[in-house]
Amino acid sequence: LVAQCKSLLRGAKVRGGQVEFRQDPETVGCWAFMAAVQDLAGVADSAKQPPLLGTCLPPDGNRLQLVRAVVAYGSAHPPALREKAGVLALLALRDAFPCRKE
């Protein structure tokens, strides 16, 4: 996942709020996977509970931030690169976007 997302970041450009990048299996794989993670990250059992994945994305956040978080986490934690993509993404997002305890 990290290699795919690094490839995406190398060519990504933001224009008018839209992210443009080279469309190949690696970059599209990262983008699509992170779209699913982004959708799941906001799911909670109820309004009073934290999200099920245990990560609190900023309301004004975007998918490119999530991609950057995964790449940064993978670079900082090489043993995590042996994890399945879903586990790696979860660890990265929990690290980058922790939920505040109230």
JOQUI-V916674 format. One record per residue. N is the residue number from 1. RES is the residue in one small letter. PHI is phi in degrees with one decimal (NA if undefined). PSI is psi in radians with two decimals (NA if undefined). OMEGA is omega as a letter, one per 40 degrees, with the letter a starting at -180 (NA if undefined). Layout:
# JOQUI-V916674
((N | RES | PHI | PSI | OMEGA) (N | RES | PHI | PSI | OMEGA))
This chain:
# JOQUI-V916674
((1 | l | NA | -0.75 | a) (2 | v | -63.0 | -0.75 | i) (3 | a | -62.4 | -0.73 | i) (4 | q | -62.5 | -0.77 | a) (5 | c | -71.8 | -0.57 | i) (6 | k | -62.0 | -0.73 | i) (7 | s | -60.9 | -0.73 | i) (8 | l | -63.1 | -0.81 | a) (9 | l | -63.9 | -0.58 | a) (10 | r | -58.6 | -0.60 | a) (11 | g | -112.9 | 0.08 | a) (12 | a | -73.6 | 2.40 | i) (13 | k | -134.7 | 2.41 | i) (14 | v | -101.4 | 2.16 | i) (15 | r | -134.5 | 2.03 | i) (16 | g | 59.2 | 0.64 | i) (17 | g | 82.7 | -0.06 | i) (18 | q | -105.4 | 2.48 | i) (19 | v | -96.1 | 2.20 | i) (20 | e | -112.7 | 2.40 | i) (21 | f | -154.9 | 2.81 | i) (22 | r | -60.7 | 2.28 | a) (23 | q | -91.8 | 1.71 | i) (24 | d | -138.6 | 2.97 | a) (25 | p | -55.3 | -0.65 | a) (26 | e | -66.5 | -0.92 | a) (27 | t | -67.6 | -0.73 | i) (28 | v | -66.4 | -0.64 | i) (29 | g | -60.7 | -0.81 | i) (30 | c | -62.1 | -0.85 | a) (31 | w | -61.8 | -0.77 | a) (32 | a | -68.3 | -0.74 | i) (33 | f | -61.1 | -0.79 | a) (34 | m | -69.9 | -0.44 | i) (35 | a | -64.8 | -0.75 | i) (36 | a | -65.0 | -0.75 | i) (37 | v | -62.3 | -0.74 | i) (38 | q | -60.0 | -0.75 | i) (39 | d | -62.9 | -0.77 | a) (40 | l | -69.7 | -0.53 | a) (41 | a | -61.6 | -0.46 | a) (42 | g | -93.2 | -0.02 | a) (43 | v | -78.6 | 2.30 | i) (44 | a | -134.0 | 2.72 | i) (45 | d | -63.7 | -0.68 | i) (46 | s | -152.2 | 2.99 | a) (47 | a | -63.7 | -0.44 | a) (48 | k | -90.8 | -0.02 | a) (49 | q | -105.8 | 2.65 | i) (50 | p | -69.4 | 2.82 | i) (51 | p | -56.5 | 2.59 | a) (52 | l | -58.9 | -0.59 | a) (53 | l | -79.8 | -0.13 | i) (54 | g | 74.1 | 0.43 | i) (55 | t | -131.1 | 2.44 | a) (56 | c | -116.8 | 1.69 | a) (57 | l | -71.7 | 2.54 | i) (58 | p | -65.7 | 2.48 | a) (59 | p | -58.2 | -0.53 | a) (60 | d | -99.0 | 0.25 | a) (61 | g | -72.7 | 2.94 | i) (62 | n | -140.4 | 2.94 | a) (63 | r | -63.3 | -0.57 | i) (64 | l | -62.3 | -0.60 | i) (65 | q | -62.7 | -0.68 | i) (66 | l | -66.9 | -0.73 | i) (67 | v | -61.0 | -0.79 | i) (68 | r | -62.1 | -0.68 | a) (69 | a | -63.3 | -0.72 | i) (70 | v | -65.7 | -0.77 | i) (71 | v | -64.2 | -0.78 | a) (72 | a | -63.1 | -0.74 | a) (73 | y | -65.5 | -0.76 | i) (74 | g | -61.6 | -0.67 | i) (75 | s | -69.3 | -0.65 | a) (76 | a | -81.8 | -0.37 | a) (77 | h | -131.1 | 1.25 | a) (78 | p | -51.9 | -0.63 | i) (79 | p | -60.6 | -0.46 | i) (80 | a | -67.0 | -0.33 | a) (81 | l | -67.0 | -0.29 | i) (82 | r | -83.9 | -0.15 | i) (83 | e | -76.6 | 2.79 | i) (84 | k | -64.0 | 2.72 | a) (85 | a | -56.3 | -0.73 | a) (86 | g | -64.0 | -0.71 | i) (87 | v | -66.5 | -0.78 | i) (88 | l | -58.9 | -0.82 | a) (89 | a | -62.3 | -0.73 | i) (90 | l | -62.8 | -0.82 | i) (91 | l | -61.3 | -0.75 | a) (92 | a | -63.9 | -0.78 | a) (93 | l | -72.0 | -0.64 | i) (94 | r | -63.6 | -0.61 | i) (95 | d | -72.1 | -0.78 | a) (96 | a | -79.2 | -0.56 | a) (97 | f | -132.5 | 1.12 | a) (98 | p | -68.5 | 2.65 | i) (99 | c | -81.3 | 2.41 | i) (100 | r | -79.8 | 2.42 | i) (101 | k | -81.8 | 2.29 | i) (102 | e | -113.9 | NA | NA))
